[in-house]
Amino acid sequence: MCYHIRGMASSPGQAETTIEMRWSGDLCIIELRGALRYPDATALLRRSCRELIAKGERFLLLSMLHVPFMDSSGIGEIVACYKRARERDGVVKLVMQKPSYKLFTYTHLEKMFEIFHDEAEAIASFGASVTGKETQ
């Protein structure tokens, strides 16, 4: 089963950032599109993660393949989401390309997160018991 929830944020003079959530079994895939910067986009990510975790979602994949830029507040919200999920025995993994991946290596956060460059590979890493999909 897969369904979508969307949220948008934009500040004057900045391009819109959207967050779309879809599910594959018990895995919630949070797809970000646009810059992840303070204040609106980071607030949207914070609210989305808090609501999902409060509702009992334990397996989260942050897909940032379409995030061309993130500031330190964006990084902070990703780390905060990870910490909140871990407090409830949850798992947060990331899928991203450059330049976001480079930023995570500069800050050594690649040691904290499982980071993938392909969404299908990241989804498969959660296993069939979470995603409801058999891997081959």
Backbone hydrogen bonds, N-H to C=O, Kabsch-Sander energy under -0.5 kcal/mol:
donor,donor_aa,acceptor,acceptor_aa,energy
5,I,21,M,-1.3
7,G,19,I,-1.9
9,A,17,T,-2.2
14,Q,11,S,-2.5
17,T,9,A,-3.0
18,T,33,R,-2.6
19,I,7,G,-2.4
20,E,31,E,-2.5
21,M,5,I,-2.6
22,R,29,I,-2.0
24,S,27,L,-2.4
25,G,1,M,-0.5
26,D,130,V,-3.6
27,L,24,S,-1.9
27,L,130,V,-0.5
28,C,59,F,-2.8
29,I,22,R,-3.4
29,I,27,L,-0.6
30,I,28,C,-0.6
30,I,61,L,-3.1
31,E,20,E,-3.4
31,E,29,I,-0.8
32,L,30,I,-0.6
32,L,63,S,-2.6
33,R,18,T,-2.5
34,G,66,H,-2.8
36,L,69,F,-2.9
37,R,35,A,-1.0
41,A,37,R,-0.8
42,T,37,R,-1.3
43,A,39,P,-2.0
44,L,40,D,-2.2
45,L,41,A,-2.1
46,R,42,T,-2.6
47,R,43,A,-2.6
48,S,44,L,-2.3
49,C,45,L,-2.7
50,R,46,R,-2.6
51,E,47,R,-2.5
52,L,48,S,-2.4
53,I,49,C,-2.6
54,A,50,R,-2.5
55,K,51,E,-1.7
56,G,53,I,-1.4
57,E,52,L,-2.5
59,F,26,D,-0.6
60,L,58,R,-0.6
60,L,91,V,-3.0
61,L,28,C,-2.5
62,L,93,K,-2.7
63,S,30,I,-2.7
63,S,61,L,-0.8
64,M,62,L,-0.8
64,M,95,V,-3.4
66,H,32,L,-0.7
67,V,64,M,-1.4
71,D,36,L,-1.9
75,I,71,D,-1.9
76,G,72,S,-2.4
77,E,73,S,-2.1
78,I,74,G,-1.9
79,V,75,I,-2.4
80,A,76,G,-2.4
81,C,77,E,-2.3
82,Y,78,I,-2.1
83,K,79,V,-2.5
84,R,80,A,-2.6
85,A,81,C,-2.4
86,R,82,Y,-2.5
87,E,83,K,-2.0
88,R,84,R,-0.7
88,R,85,A,-1.2
89,D,86,R,-1.8
90,G,85,A,-3.3
91,V,58,R,-3.4
93,K,60,L,-2.2
94,L,114,E,-2.5
95,V,62,L,-2.4
96,M,116,F,-2.5
100,S,97,Q,-0.6
101,Y,97,Q,-1.9
103,L,99,P,-2.0
104,F,100,S,-1.8
105,T,101,Y,-1.9
106,Y,102,K,-2.5
107,T,103,L,-1.6
108,H,105,T,-1.0
109,L,104,F,-1.9
110,E,104,F,-1.1
111,K,108,H,-1.2
112,M,109,L,-1.0
113,F,109,L,-2.0
115,I,113,F,-0.7
116,F,94,L,-2.5
122,A,118,D,-2.1
123,I,119,E,-2.7
124,A,120,A,-2.4
125,S,121,E,-1.4
126,F,123,I,-1.5
127,G,124,A,-1.4
130,V,127,G,-1.2
131,T,127,G,-2.4
132,G,128,A,-2.2
